[in-house]
Amino acid sequence: MKFLTTLFFLFAAFSGFGQSKSIDVKLLSTKKTTADTYVGTDSFGNHYTTKDQAFRKESATNPFNYKNIALGKIESVDLQNPLQIVLFYKQMNAVVLLDNQLNETIRINFSETNPELFPVFVRLASQNRLWLYDQNSQKLGLYDYVKNHFQPITVNLELPITQCQSDYNYFYWTNDQKQLLASNIYGKINLLGTLPEFDQFEMLTPNEILLKKDNILSLYNLTTKTSQIVPIPEKSIQSFCYKEQILAIFTDNEIRTYKIILP
């Protein structure tokens, strides 16, 4: 079954290939790492990883480390703003905000401040707020962490969120039907399209998405519903990050960065 799924994905990725411009890829660097998971890379080339429940900023000059044993496992990290990093501890119903040296600036324990909230996805929004999807109400909303106030902005979402991504003004997510949706800060939801099978997605534009399926990375166009395989040699891709034409690939024990020019 896995072979058939991969074969289908390859077929979909090559459909329309002849009509598209090629994707240029150039290897920039290779870095060994002992990380358990790779989180992302910022525009300064700093790599962010986790190891033994610690969050790490791997820099050639000033490496930093943050660990909070009481909060346990880090569920997710939002690196949208490297000066205001968001760590979400789902099991302990808590969020921690860090500065660029991984100093804790804000800690939110929802069980104490808002015991009715059970967030399952948390991301950074604008104006001292967080995007928050609450499992209890099944609504997406904005949480003001200065006022400790949650404002739902949508009706109950019919299908559960499987993965998400955000910027200050939009929250993007996929559901178990592979639908890709977006909500603005006023709660207006748009269906952007349906994606092929994937393990990880990253929005580049409202029309283009990078998708990872097994060990294949491709660029998917929502308008034409076609894909192009990104020509990288890695045989093992655990996760990836794309920012400002820099693609970082996390393998079993390395972070490999590429200069990539998309068509």
C-alpha positions in Angstrom: 0.0 0.0 0.0 2.8 2.4 0.9 4.5 1.6 -2.5 1.2 2.4 -4.4 0.8 5.6 -2.4 4.3 6.7 -3.3 3.8 5.7 -6.9 0.6 7.8 -7.1 2.4 10.8 -5.5 5.2 10.5 -8.0 2.7 10.4 -10.9 0.9 13.5 -9.5 4.2 15.3 -9.0 5.3 14.8 -12.6 1.9 15.7 -14.1 2.3 19.0 -15.9 6.0 18.9 -15.4 6.8 19.6 -19.1 4.9 22.9 -18.9 6.7 24.2 -15.9 10.1 26.0 -15.5 12.7 24.0 -13.7 13.6 24.5 -10.0 17.2 25.5 -9.4 18.9 24.0 -6.3 22.4 24.7 -5.0 23.9 23.1 -1.9 25.1 25.8 0.6 26.1 24.0 3.7 25.9 20.8 5.7 25.8 20.7 9.5 26.0 17.7 11.8 23.4 17.7 14.6 22.4 15.5 17.5 18.8 16.9 17.5 15.8 14.8 18.2 13.6 17.1 16.0 14.3 20.0 13.7 12.2 23.1 14.1 13.4 25.6 11.5 16.1 28.0 10.3 15.9 31.8 10.5 17.2 34.4 8.0 20.5 34.6 9.9 21.2 30.9 9.4 20.5 29.9 13.0 19.1 26.4 13.3 16.4 25.6 15.9 16.1 22.1 17.2 14.9 20.1 20.2 16.9 17.6 22.2 15.8 15.8 25.4 12.9 18.2 25.9 15.2 21.2 25.5 14.7 23.9 22.8 18.0 24.9 21.2 19.2 27.7 19.0 22.2 26.3 17.2 24.6 29.1 16.1 28.2 29.0 15.2 29.0 31.8 17.6 26.4 32.0 20.4 24.3 28.8 20.9 21.4 29.1 23.3 19.3 26.6 25.2 15.9 26.7 27.0 14.5 23.8 29.0 11.6 23.7 31.4 11.3 20.2 33.0 8.1 21.1 34.7 6.3 21.7 31.4 7.6 18.5 29.8 7.4 17.8 26.1 7.3 20.7 23.6 4.3 20.1 21.3 5.1 22.8 18.7 7.3 25.9 18.1 6.4 29.0 16.1 9.5 30.7 14.6 7.6 33.3 12.6 9.3 36.0 14.7 12.8 35.0 16.0 12.5 37.8 18.5 9.3 36.3 19.9 9.4 32.5 19.7 6.3 30.6 20.8 6.7 27.2 22.6 3.5 25.2 23.1 3.3 22.6 25.8 0.1 20.7 25.0 0.2 18.2 27.9 0.5 20.9 30.5 -1.9 23.4 28.7 0.8 26.1 28.7 2.6 28.5 26.3 6.0 30.1 26.8 7.3 33.1 24.8 11.1 33.5 24.3 13.3 36.3 23.1 16.2 35.9 20.6 18.5 34.6 23.3 15.9 32.1 24.5 15.1 34.0 27.7 11.6 33.5 28.9 9.5 36.6 28.6 6.0 35.4 29.1 4.5 32.2 30.4 0.8 31.3 30.1 -0.8 28.5 32.0 -4.3 28.2 30.6 -5.4 25.9 33.4 -4.9 28.8 35.8 -5.8 31.8 33.6 -8.5 30.3 31.4 -9.4 26.8 32.7 -12.2 26.5 30.1 -9.6 26.5 27.3 -7.9 23.4 25.9 -5.8 24.6 23.0 -4.4 22.0 20.6 -2.8 24.5 18.1 -1.1 27.8 19.1 0.6 30.3 16.8 1.8 33.9 17.0 -0.6 36.6 15.8 -0.4 40.4 15.9 -0.9 42.9 18.7 0.0 40.8 21.7 -2.2 38.0 20.5 -2.0 34.3 19.7 -3.9 32.2 17.2 -5.5 29.5 19.2 -7.7 26.5 18.2 -9.7 25.4 21.3 -10.6 21.8 21.4 -13.3 22.4 24.0 -15.3 24.8 21.8 -13.9 23.6 18.5 -13.4 27.2 17.5 -10.5 29.2 16.2 -9.9 32.5 18.0 -7.4 35.1 19.1 -5.9 35.0 22.6 -4.7 38.3 24.1 -1.9 37.3 26.4 -1.8 40.7 28.1 -5.5 40.6 29.1 -5.7 36.8 29.3 -8.8 36.9 27.1 -9.8 34.5 24.4 -12.0 35.8 21.6 -13.5 33.1 19.3 -13.7 34.3 15.7 -15.2 31.3 13.9 -18.1 28.9 14.3 -17.4 25.3 15.3 -15.1 23.7 12.7 -16.8 20.6 11.4 -13.6 18.8 10.6 -10.6 18.5 12.9 -7.4 20.4 12.2 -4.5 18.2 11.3 -1.7 20.7 10.6 -1.4 24.5 10.6 0.7 27.5 9.7 0.1 31.2 10.2 1.3 34.7 9.8 0.2 37.8 11.7 -3.0 38.2 9.7 -4.0 34.7 8.5 -4.2 31.2 10.0 -3.9 28.3 7.5 -4.8 24.8 8.2 -5.5 21.4 6.8 -8.2 18.9 7.9 -8.5 15.1 7.6 -10.0 15.5 4.1 -6.7 17.2 2.9 -8.6 20.5 2.5 -6.5 23.6 2.9 -8.3 26.5 4.5 -7.5 30.0 5.7 -9.1 32.4 8.2 -8.3 36.1 8.6 -8.4 37.9 12.0 -12.1 38.6 11.5 -13.0 34.9 11.2 -13.7 34.8 7.4 -12.8 31.3 6.2 -11.8 30.5 2.6 -11.3 27.1 1.2 -8.1 27.4 -0.8 -8.2 23.9 -2.3 -7.5 20.2 -1.7 -4.0 18.9 -1.4 -2.5 15.5 -2.5 -1.2 13.2 0.1 1.5 14.8 2.3 3.3 14.5 5.6 4.2 18.2 6.0 3.2 21.4 4.2 4.5 24.9 4.0 2.7 27.8 2.4 4.8 29.9 0.1 2.1 32.0 -1.5 -1.7 31.6 -1.4 -1.3 29.6 -4.5 1.9 27.6 -4.0 2.7 25.1 -1.3 5.8 23.0 -0.6 4.8 19.4 0.3 6.7 16.5 1.8 5.5 13.0 1.3 7.8 10.3 2.6 11.2 11.3 1.2 9.9 13.4 -1.7 9.7 17.2 -1.6 7.5 18.9 -4.3 6.0 22.3 -5.2 2.3 22.1 -5.6 0.2 24.7 -7.5 -3.4 25.1 -6.2 -4.6 26.7 -9.4 -3.3 24.2 -11.9 -3.4 21.3 -9.4 0.1 20.2 -10.6 3.3 19.4 -8.8 7.0 19.6 -9.5 9.5 17.6 -7.6 12.3 19.6 -5.9 15.5 18.0 -7.2 17.5 17.3 -4.0 19.6 14.2 -3.5 18.5 13.4 0.1 17.3 9.8 0.5 16.0 10.5 4.0 14.0 13.7 4.8 12.7 14.0 8.3 11.4 17.6 7.9 12.1 20.8 6.1 12.0 24.6 6.3 11.9 27.2 3.5 12.6 30.9 4.0 13.7 33.6 1.6 15.0 31.2 -1.1 16.8 29.1 1.5 15.6 25.5 1.9 16.8 23.5 5.0 16.5 19.7 5.1 16.7 17.7 8.3 18.0 14.2 7.7 18.8 11.6 10.3 21.9 13.5 11.7 22.4 16.5 9.4 20.8 19.8 8.5 21.5 20.6 4.9 20.8 24.0 3.4 20.2 24.9 -0.2 19.8 28.0 -2.2 16.6 27.3 -4.2 15.0 29.3 -6.9 11.4 28.4 -7.5 9.7 29.0 -10.9 
